[in-house]
Amino acid sequence: MGARAVLVTGGVLVVGAVGLVVADQVARGVAQERASEVIAERLDVTGTPAVDVEGFPFLTQLLARELDEVHATVDGVRLDGVDAVDVRLDARGVTLRQPSTVADATLALTLPTATVQQVVAEQSGLAVDLTVDGDLLRASGEVLGVELTAGVQPYVQDGRLLADVVDVTVGGAVVDVADLAVGGRLTGIEIPVGGLPDGVVLESTSVVPDGLRVVAAGQDVTLEVAP
């Protein structure tokens, strides 16, 4: 084979490879856009979901009907009446057959202080304002005209998001929580987080500047068929 033939052959191979890469990226982009539309259609979201499908080549994943990694983010979502923000889903081993399954899924979201404040007030019977105070949430309000503040410690136990009132100050005096008449109502206050797929359970929580960052995870999760 002459030099000219080698150059021509090489050029054809390069053009073909570039074409495959372009086709792969176009297919990936279409799939990501459609996934974003489905999320927006099925969930009460705020903002436009952003979806990123990892792995190359994408077309072989599509043919195999299984995606290696999928990452999705959205500004906000309402789950069973509870508002959450800064939502991120990381999924691995997502099958495209019905019913679709996810080998490993991790969901992270933030419950704003306003959301937690409403739930704490409903569960404890106290009208309070809630702010972030280090690794605690600080509740403040008035009881019978006396200023009250309380430190609230959130935690996850047995897949439930709970909170304990760990310190109370009434009129500037520190009061033992156990001595309060409502002391029994100030521990194990549940902050409901519903609307999660079956098999996805709460794992951890931490106090962040905007409220509570909550992480849930699950394995071999079956997703509902889109209507």
C-alpha positions as CSV (number, residue, x, y, z in Angstrom):
1,M,0.0,0.0,0.0
2,G,1.4,3.4,-1.0
3,A,1.8,6.4,1.2
4,R,-1.2,8.0,-0.5
5,A,-3.4,5.0,0.2
6,V,-2.3,4.9,3.8
7,L,-3.1,8.6,4.3
8,V,-6.5,8.1,2.7
9,T,-7.3,5.1,4.8
10,G,-6.1,6.9,7.9
11,G,-8.3,9.9,7.0
12,V,-11.4,7.7,6.5
13,L,-10.8,6.0,9.9
14,V,-10.4,9.3,11.7
15,V,-13.5,10.7,10.1
16,G,-15.4,7.5,11.0
17,A,-14.2,7.7,14.6
18,V,-15.2,11.3,14.9
19,G,-18.6,10.5,13.4
20,L,-19.1,7.8,16.0
21,V,-18.1,10.1,18.8
22,V,-20.5,12.8,17.6
23,A,-23.3,10.3,17.2
24,D,-22.7,9.0,20.7
25,Q,-22.8,12.5,22.2
26,V,-25.9,13.4,20.3
27,A,-27.7,10.3,21.5
28,R,-26.5,11.0,25.1
29,G,-27.8,14.5,24.9
30,V,-31.2,13.4,23.6
31,A,-31.5,10.8,26.4
32,Q,-30.5,13.3,29.0
33,E,-33.0,15.9,27.8
34,R,-35.8,13.3,27.8
35,A,-34.9,12.1,31.3
36,S,-35.1,15.7,32.5
37,E,-38.6,16.1,30.9
38,V,-39.8,12.8,32.6
39,I,-38.6,14.0,36.0
40,A,-40.4,17.4,35.5
41,E,-43.6,15.6,34.4
42,R,-43.7,13.1,37.3
43,L,-42.5,15.2,40.2
44,D,-43.5,18.6,41.6
45,V,-40.1,20.2,41.0
46,T,-38.8,23.8,41.1
47,G,-36.5,24.6,38.2
48,T,-35.4,22.4,35.3
49,P,-33.8,19.1,36.3
50,A,-30.3,18.6,35.0
51,V,-29.4,15.0,34.1
52,D,-25.9,13.7,33.3
53,V,-25.3,10.1,32.0
54,E,-21.7,9.0,32.5
55,G,-19.7,6.4,30.7
56,F,-18.4,6.0,27.1
57,P,-19.6,4.9,24.7
58,F,-23.2,5.7,25.5
59,L,-24.6,3.8,22.5
60,T,-23.3,0.5,23.8
61,Q,-25.0,1.2,27.1
62,L,-28.2,2.0,25.2
63,L,-28.0,-1.3,23.3
64,A,-27.4,-3.2,26.5
65,R,-30.4,-1.4,28.1
66,E,-28.4,-0.5,31.1
67,L,-26.7,2.8,32.1
68,D,-23.5,2.8,34.1
69,E,-24.1,6.0,36.0
70,V,-26.8,8.7,36.1
71,H,-26.6,11.9,38.1
72,A,-29.5,14.2,38.4
73,T,-30.0,17.6,40.2
74,V,-32.9,19.9,40.6
75,D,-33.4,23.1,42.6
76,G,-36.3,21.9,44.6
77,V,-39.0,19.2,44.9
78,R,-42.1,18.7,47.0
79,L,-42.4,15.2,48.5
80,D,-45.7,14.4,50.2
81,G,-46.2,18.0,51.0
82,V,-42.7,18.6,52.3
83,D,-40.5,21.1,50.5
84,A,-36.9,20.2,49.8
85,V,-34.2,22.1,47.9
86,D,-30.8,21.4,46.4
87,V,-31.7,17.8,45.4
88,R,-29.2,15.4,44.0
89,L,-29.6,11.8,42.8
90,D,-26.7,9.5,42.0
91,A,-27.6,6.2,40.5
92,R,-25.5,3.3,39.2
93,G,-26.6,0.3,37.2
94,V,-29.9,1.8,35.8
95,T,-31.7,-0.7,33.7
96,L,-33.9,0.6,30.8
97,R,-36.2,-2.5,30.8
98,Q,-39.5,-2.3,32.5
99,P,-39.7,-2.4,35.4
100,S,-36.6,-0.2,35.6
101,T,-34.3,-1.0,38.4
102,V,-31.3,0.8,40.0
103,A,-28.5,-1.3,41.5
104,D,-27.3,1.5,43.8
105,A,-29.0,4.8,44.5
106,T,-28.2,7.8,46.7
107,L,-30.5,10.7,47.2
108,A,-29.4,13.9,49.0
109,L,-31.6,16.9,49.7
110,T,-31.9,19.9,52.0
111,L,-35.0,20.5,54.2
112,P,-35.1,24.3,54.7
113,T,-35.4,25.7,58.2
114,A,-38.9,26.9,57.4
115,T,-40.0,23.3,56.6
116,V,-38.4,21.9,59.8
117,Q,-39.9,24.8,61.8
118,Q,-43.4,24.0,60.7
119,V,-43.1,20.3,61.6
120,V,-41.4,21.0,65.0
121,A,-44.2,23.4,65.8
122,E,-46.9,20.9,64.8
123,Q,-45.3,18.0,66.8
124,S,-44.4,20.0,70.0
125,G,-47.3,22.4,70.1
126,L,-44.9,25.3,70.4
127,A,-44.9,28.3,68.0
128,V,-41.2,28.9,67.4
129,D,-38.7,30.4,65.1
130,L,-36.0,28.1,63.9
131,T,-32.4,29.1,63.0
132,V,-29.1,27.3,62.5
133,D,-26.7,27.3,65.5
134,G,-23.6,25.3,64.8
135,D,-24.6,21.6,64.6
136,L,-27.9,22.3,66.2
137,L,-31.1,24.0,65.2
138,R,-32.0,26.8,67.6
139,A,-35.7,27.3,68.4
140,S,-36.9,30.5,69.9
141,G,-40.3,31.9,70.9
142,E,-42.5,33.0,73.8
143,V,-44.4,30.8,76.3
144,L,-46.9,32.8,78.5
145,G,-45.0,35.9,77.6
146,V,-41.7,34.5,78.7
147,E,-38.9,34.2,76.1
148,L,-37.8,30.6,75.4
149,T,-35.0,29.2,73.4
150,A,-34.2,25.5,72.8
151,G,-31.4,23.6,71.0
152,V,-32.8,20.9,68.7
153,Q,-30.6,18.0,67.7
154,P,-31.7,16.1,64.5
155,Y,-30.7,12.5,63.8
156,V,-31.7,9.5,61.7
157,Q,-32.8,6.3,63.5
158,D,-34.3,3.2,61.8
159,G,-34.9,5.1,58.6
160,R,-36.7,8.0,60.3
161,L,-35.7,11.6,60.7
162,L,-36.1,12.5,64.3
163,A,-35.1,15.5,66.6
164,D,-34.6,15.9,70.3
165,V,-34.7,19.1,72.3
166,V,-31.4,19.0,74.1
167,D,-31.3,22.3,76.0
168,V,-33.9,24.8,77.0
169,T,-33.5,28.4,78.3
170,V,-36.6,30.1,79.8
171,G,-36.3,33.8,80.6
172,G,-32.6,33.6,80.6
173,A,-32.5,30.5,83.0
174,V,-31.4,27.1,81.9
175,V,-34.0,24.4,82.5
176,D,-33.5,20.7,82.5
177,V,-35.7,19.2,79.6
178,A,-36.7,16.3,81.9
179,D,-38.2,18.7,84.4
180,L,-40.6,20.3,81.8
181,A,-44.2,19.1,81.8
182,V,-44.0,18.6,78.1
183,G,-40.5,17.0,78.3
184,G,-41.8,13.7,76.9
185,R,-43.0,15.5,73.8
186,L,-39.6,17.1,73.2
187,T,-37.7,13.9,72.2
188,G,-38.1,11.8,69.2
189,I,-40.0,14.5,67.3
190,E,-40.4,13.0,63.8
191,I,-39.8,15.2,60.8
192,P,-41.6,13.2,58.0
193,V,-39.8,12.7,54.7
194,G,-42.2,10.8,52.4
195,G,-42.5,10.2,48.7
196,L,-39.2,8.2,48.5
197,P,-39.1,5.1,46.2
198,D,-39.6,1.8,47.9
199,G,-36.3,0.5,49.1
200,V,-34.7,3.9,49.6
201,V,-34.4,4.8,53.3
202,L,-32.9,7.7,55.2
203,E,-29.4,7.1,56.3
204,S,-28.0,10.3,57.8
205,T,-28.6,14.0,58.4
206,S,-26.5,17.0,59.3
207,V,-27.2,20.7,60.0
208,V,-26.2,23.0,57.1
209,P,-26.5,26.8,56.8
210,D,-29.9,26.4,55.0
211,G,-31.4,23.7,57.3
212,L,-31.0,20.0,57.3
213,R,-29.1,18.0,54.7
214,V,-30.6,14.6,54.5
215,V,-29.1,11.5,52.7
216,A,-31.1,8.4,51.7
217,A,-29.9,5.4,49.9
218,G,-31.0,2.0,48.6
219,Q,-29.9,-1.0,46.6
220,D,-31.8,-2.9,43.9
221,V,-34.5,-0.2,43.8
222,T,-37.4,-0.8,41.4
223,L,-38.7,2.4,39.9
224,E,-42.4,2.9,39.0
225,V,-43.4,2.8,35.4
226,A,-44.0,6.2,34.0
227,P,-47.7,6.9,33.3
